[in-house]
Amino acid sequence: MKVDDKLLKRSLNAAIDFSVIKKDGFKDKVRKFDESIDVIINIKDINLNDPKNRIDKEIILSNDIIVNDNPNICVIASDEILQEAKKLGVDTIDSDGLVKLNNEEKKYKKKFAKKYEYFVVEDKMMRDVARYLARFLGPVGKMPKPFPTGYGIISSSEELKVAYERYKRIIRIQMKKQPIIFAKIGKKSMDVEKLYENMKTVVNFIGDQMPHRFNNFRSMYLKSTMGKPIKVTEEFLKSIEV
């Protein structure tokens, strides 16, 4: 499919515009929460039965998508790293907590896996994390990954500080069972240019994973959390008179 800067920018502006509730005879209504802006890409001519064609990677965006808040991470660590995590104000689990968690019911552990977006683990504790939590984190794609596929395994408090800042602009890109990719590029309240830079990072990354780059894109959409999907084509933009 056609992918160019002008088309992407116009589509992004349309997605933001369509997040506003408009009704003839009534004042435009903006939702009371800060909606996410997402990109959805449908892929074609890819055989996902071949593991080499699947994608499961954390990527760093150009700009933070988390502002004035902690990233939604849980740090599993000991000693200095554990103390540093507590200073940063994120949730933590130590060795004893990990054992205690393992003794909880399966329902509780599934809920725990869903609670956090990412898990950051001290390298020497990865064996226990795999032993106790792999069957709960694995199916939802949240097992901590070492570089270059991820940034969730650390070995020092300094690495934790770096990871903490990175996770304000890290997203997970996955394509495993279905040829479709969903990716959050930021919040509606962000500067449009920063949203655009994040979108370009995502689109270019996915294109680079494809054998024929953008020719493997069947279609692309942009939308806010509650807004109308905007199809990234000239024809669609003309149909809504953007």
C-alpha positions as CSV (number, residue, x, y, z in Angstrom):
1,M,0.0,0.0,0.0
2,K,1.0,3.6,-0.4
3,V,2.7,5.1,2.7
4,D,4.0,8.6,2.5
5,D,4.5,11.4,5.1
6,K,1.7,13.7,3.8
7,L,-0.9,10.9,3.8
8,L,0.1,9.8,7.3
9,K,-0.1,13.3,8.7
10,R,-3.5,13.9,7.2
11,S,-4.8,10.6,8.5
12,L,-3.4,11.3,12.0
13,N,-5.1,14.7,12.1
14,A,-8.4,13.1,10.9
15,A,-8.2,10.5,13.7
16,I,-7.7,13.2,16.3
17,D,-10.6,15.2,14.8
18,F,-12.9,12.2,14.8
19,S,-12.2,11.6,18.5
20,V,-14.6,14.6,19.1
21,I,-18.3,13.7,19.3
22,K,-20.1,15.8,16.8
23,K,-23.8,16.0,16.3
24,D,-25.8,18.5,14.3
25,G,-27.5,21.1,16.5
26,F,-25.3,20.2,19.5
27,K,-22.0,21.6,20.8
28,D,-19.0,19.4,20.0
29,K,-18.2,17.1,23.0
30,V,-14.8,16.0,24.0
31,R,-14.5,12.8,26.1
32,K,-13.4,13.3,29.7
33,F,-10.3,11.1,29.6
34,D,-7.1,11.4,27.6
35,E,-7.7,8.9,24.8
36,S,-4.9,6.8,23.3
37,I,-4.1,7.0,19.6
38,D,-3.5,3.7,18.0
39,V,-2.3,2.4,14.7
40,I,-3.6,-0.8,13.2
41,I,-1.9,-2.5,10.3
42,N,-3.2,-5.5,8.4
43,I,-0.5,-7.6,6.9
44,K,-0.7,-9.7,3.7
45,D,1.4,-12.4,2.0
46,I,3.0,-13.6,5.2
47,N,3.1,-17.2,6.4
48,L,2.7,-17.1,10.2
49,N,3.2,-20.9,10.4
50,D,6.9,-20.1,9.9
51,P,8.2,-18.8,13.3
52,K,10.7,-16.5,11.5
53,N,7.8,-14.4,10.2
54,R,6.3,-13.7,13.6
55,I,7.1,-10.5,15.5
56,D,7.4,-10.2,19.3
57,K,9.6,-7.2,20.2
58,E,9.7,-4.1,22.4
59,I,10.6,-1.0,20.5
60,I,11.6,2.5,21.7
61,L,9.5,5.3,20.3
62,S,10.8,8.8,19.5
63,N,8.8,10.4,22.3
64,D,7.4,9.5,25.7
65,I,3.9,8.2,25.7
66,I,3.7,8.3,29.6
67,V,3.9,11.8,31.0
68,N,3.8,12.8,34.7
69,D,3.3,9.2,35.8
70,N,5.3,6.0,36.3
71,P,5.4,3.4,33.6
72,N,3.2,0.4,34.4
73,I,6.0,-2.0,35.4
74,C,6.6,-4.4,38.2
75,V,10.3,-4.8,39.2
76,I,11.3,-8.2,40.5
77,A,14.7,-7.8,42.2
78,S,16.8,-7.9,45.3
79,D,19.2,-5.7,47.3
80,E,20.2,-2.4,45.7
81,I,18.1,-2.8,42.6
82,L,15.0,-3.5,44.8
83,Q,15.7,-0.4,46.9
84,E,16.2,1.7,43.8
85,A,12.8,0.5,42.4
86,K,11.1,1.5,45.6
87,K,12.7,4.9,45.4
88,L,11.3,5.3,41.9
89,G,7.8,4.5,43.2
90,V,7.1,1.4,41.1
91,D,5.6,-1.9,42.4
92,T,8.2,-4.5,43.5
93,I,8.6,-8.1,44.4
94,D,11.5,-9.7,46.2
95,S,12.6,-13.3,46.4
96,D,10.2,-14.1,49.3
97,G,7.4,-12.3,47.5
98,L,8.0,-14.4,44.4
99,V,7.7,-17.6,46.4
100,K,4.6,-16.4,48.1
101,L,3.1,-15.5,44.7
102,N,3.8,-19.0,43.5
103,N,1.7,-20.4,46.3
104,E,-1.3,-18.3,45.3
105,E,-4.2,-19.8,43.3
106,K,-4.0,-19.8,39.6
107,K,-6.7,-17.2,39.3
108,Y,-4.7,-14.8,41.4
109,K,-1.5,-15.3,39.3
110,K,-3.5,-14.7,36.0
111,K,-4.8,-11.4,37.5
112,F,-1.3,-10.5,38.5
113,A,0.0,-11.1,35.0
114,K,-2.7,-8.8,33.6
115,K,-2.1,-6.0,36.1
116,Y,1.2,-4.8,34.7
117,E,2.2,-3.9,31.1
118,Y,5.8,-5.0,31.6
119,F,8.0,-6.9,34.1
120,V,11.6,-5.8,34.8
121,V,13.7,-8.6,36.4
122,E,17.1,-8.7,37.9
123,D,19.1,-11.2,35.8
124,K,19.9,-13.5,38.7
125,M,16.2,-13.9,39.5
126,M,15.1,-14.8,35.9
127,R,15.4,-18.6,36.6
128,D,12.8,-18.3,39.5
129,V,10.6,-16.0,37.4
130,A,10.6,-18.5,34.6
131,R,10.0,-21.3,37.1
132,Y,7.1,-19.6,38.9
133,L,5.5,-17.3,36.3
134,A,6.4,-18.4,32.8
135,R,3.1,-20.2,32.2
136,F,1.2,-17.0,33.2
137,L,3.4,-14.3,31.6
138,G,4.2,-16.3,28.5
139,P,0.7,-16.6,27.0
140,V,0.1,-12.8,27.3
141,G,3.5,-12.0,25.9
142,K,4.9,-10.5,29.1
143,M,7.9,-12.6,29.8
144,P,10.9,-10.2,30.3
145,K,13.1,-10.2,27.2
146,P,16.8,-9.5,27.0
147,F,18.2,-7.1,24.5
148,P,17.8,-6.9,21.5
149,T,14.2,-8.1,21.6
150,G,13.4,-6.3,24.9
151,Y,14.7,-4.3,27.8
152,G,13.2,-6.2,30.8
153,I,16.3,-8.0,32.2
154,I,18.8,-5.9,34.1
155,S,21.8,-6.4,36.3
156,S,22.3,-3.1,38.3
157,S,20.5,-0.2,39.8
158,E,21.9,2.0,37.1
159,E,20.4,-0.2,34.4
160,L,17.1,0.0,36.3
161,K,17.1,3.8,36.1
162,V,17.7,3.6,32.3
163,A,14.9,0.9,31.9
164,Y,12.5,3.1,34.0
165,E,13.0,6.0,31.6
166,R,12.8,3.8,28.5
167,Y,9.5,2.2,29.5
168,K,7.9,5.7,29.3
169,R,8.4,5.3,25.5
170,I,8.5,1.6,24.9
171,I,5.7,-0.3,23.2
172,R,5.3,-4.0,22.4
173,I,4.9,-5.0,18.7
174,Q,3.4,-8.5,18.3
175,M,2.2,-10.5,15.3
176,K,2.0,-14.2,16.1
177,K,-1.3,-15.9,15.2
178,Q,-3.1,-13.3,13.1
179,P,-1.6,-11.0,10.4
180,I,-2.6,-7.9,12.2
181,I,-0.6,-5.5,14.4
182,F,-2.0,-3.0,17.0
183,A,0.3,-0.4,18.4
184,K,-0.2,2.6,20.7
185,I,1.6,5.7,19.5
186,G,0.7,8.1,22.3
187,K,-2.1,10.1,23.9
188,K,-4.4,12.6,22.3
189,S,-3.1,15.4,24.5
190,M,0.4,15.0,23.0
191,D,1.8,17.4,20.5
192,V,0.7,16.2,17.0
193,E,4.3,16.3,15.7
194,K,5.4,14.0,18.5
195,L,2.5,11.6,17.8
196,Y,3.5,11.7,14.1
197,E,7.2,10.9,15.0
198,N,6.0,7.9,17.1
199,M,3.8,6.7,14.3
200,K,6.7,6.9,11.8
201,T,8.8,4.8,14.2
202,V,6.2,2.1,14.3
203,V,5.4,2.1,10.6
204,N,9.0,2.0,9.6
205,F,9.9,-0.7,12.1
206,I,7.1,-3.0,10.8
207,G,8.0,-2.2,7.2
208,D,11.5,-3.3,8.0
209,Q,10.3,-6.7,9.3
210,M,8.5,-7.4,6.0
211,P,10.1,-9.1,3.0
212,H,8.6,-6.4,0.7
213,R,8.3,-3.5,3.2
214,F,5.0,-1.6,2.7
215,N,3.9,-3.8,-0.1
216,N,3.1,-6.3,2.6
217,F,0.7,-3.8,4.2
218,R,-2.9,-4.8,3.2
219,S,-4.4,-1.8,5.0
220,M,-3.7,0.7,7.8
221,Y,-6.0,2.5,10.2
222,L,-5.5,5.2,12.9
223,K,-8.0,5.8,15.7
224,S,-8.4,7.2,19.2
225,T,-9.7,4.9,21.9
226,M,-13.4,5.7,21.3
227,G,-13.1,7.4,17.9
228,K,-14.0,6.4,14.4
229,P,-11.2,4.4,12.6
230,I,-9.5,6.4,9.9
231,K,-8.3,4.3,6.9
232,V,-5.0,5.5,5.7
233,T,-5.9,6.1,2.0
234,E,-6.5,9.1,-0.1
235,E,-9.9,7.8,-1.1
236,F,-11.1,7.5,2.5
237,L,-9.8,11.0,3.4
238,K,-11.7,12.4,0.5
239,S,-14.9,10.6,1.6
240,I,-14.8,12.3,5.0
241,E,-13.8,15.6,3.5
242,V,-10.6,16.0,5.5
